[in-house]
Amino acid sequence: MKPKILTTLPDYTRALFVQDAIAGVTVAMVALPLSLAIAIAIVAGRNILAKQPS
């Protein structure tokens, strides 16, 4: 049994590559800022908790 990538690559066209590249850029445009916002919120939350008196 061949790996799926070996059976898929012969049918992979330039048009499919362009569509996949656009999809990848779109996901990156959403995921990267979201992950940065979450990281900033986590760090800010830790700083707020650290400043509270015990």
KOLKE-202283 format. One record per residue (C-alpha): x, y, z; residue number from 1; residue in three letters. Coordinates in Angstrom, 1 decimal, always signed. Layout:
// KOLKE-202283
     c1     c2     c3 fise paro
      X      Y      Z  NUM  Ala
...
//
This chain:
// KOLKE-202283
     c1     c2     c3 fise paro
   +0.0   +0.0   +0.0    1  Met
   +1.4   +3.3   -1.1    2  Lys
   +1.3   +6.4   +1.0    3  Pro
   -1.5   +8.8   +0.1    4  Lys
   +0.8  +11.6   -0.9    5  Ile
   +2.4   +9.4   -3.6    6  Leu
   -1.0   +8.7   -5.2    7  Thr
   -2.1  +12.3   -4.9    8  Thr
   +0.9  +14.2   -6.3    9  Leu
   +0.5  +13.1   -9.9   10  Pro
   -2.9  +14.7  -10.0   11  Asp
   -1.9  +17.9   -8.2   12  Tyr
   -2.1  +20.8  -10.5   13  Thr
   -0.9  +24.4  -10.4   14  Arg
   -4.5  +25.6   -9.9   15  Ala
   -4.9  +23.3   -6.8   16  Leu
   -1.6  +24.6   -5.5   17  Phe
   -2.8  +28.2   -5.8   18  Val
   -6.1  +27.4   -4.1   19  Gln
   -4.2  +25.6   -1.3   20  Asp
   -1.8  +28.6   -0.9   21  Ala
   -4.6  +31.1   -0.7   22  Ile
   -6.3  +28.9   +2.0   23  Ala
   -3.0  +28.7   +3.9   24  Gly
   -2.6  +32.4   +3.9   25  Val
   -6.2  +32.9   +5.0   26  Thr
   -5.8  +30.6   +7.9   27  Val
   -2.5  +32.2   +8.9   28  Ala
   -4.1  +35.7   +8.8   29  Met
   -6.7  +34.5  +11.3   30  Val
   -4.7  +32.1  +13.5   31  Ala
   -1.6  +34.2  +14.1   32  Leu
   -3.3  +37.4  +15.4   33  Pro
   -5.7  +35.2  +17.4   34  Leu
   -2.9  +33.3  +19.0   35  Ser
   -1.0  +36.5  +19.8   36  Leu
   -4.1  +38.0  +21.4   37  Ala
   -4.6  +34.9  +23.5   38  Ile
   -0.9  +35.0  +24.6   39  Ala
   -1.1  +38.7  +25.5   40  Ile
   -4.3  +38.1  +27.5   41  Ala
   -2.7  +35.2  +29.4   42  Ile
   +0.4  +37.3  +30.2   43  Val
   -1.8  +40.3  +31.2   44  Ala
   -3.9  +38.1  +33.4   45  Gly
   -0.8  +36.7  +35.2   46  Arg
   +0.5  +40.2  +35.7   47  Asn
   -2.8  +41.4  +37.2   48  Ile
   -2.9  +38.4  +39.5   49  Leu
   +0.7  +38.9  +40.5   50  Ala
   +0.0  +42.6  +41.6   51  Lys
   -2.8  +41.7  +44.0   52  Gln
   -1.8  +41.5  +47.6   53  Pro
   -2.0  +38.1  +49.3   54  Ser
//
